Amino acid sequence: MNTVDLQRRIALTELMAAPDPPELKHRGHRQRFEGRPDRYEMLPTLAMLFAQTRLIEFQERAEYRA
């Protein structure tokens, strides 16, 4: 590991460990949107379907070129 990278990591760790000044707003706000409450649970399935669709497209292109 490069010494510059190590110094940057140490500086970033120290910066993140320092508490926020009181004049900053609380950064833990989480926006809520209307919609399906289980949409985050669907993400792995949607990612798998996307990857599967792309793989099928690549296979079809390869067969078409051959």
Beta strands, then each sheet from edge to edge (+ up, - down):
end
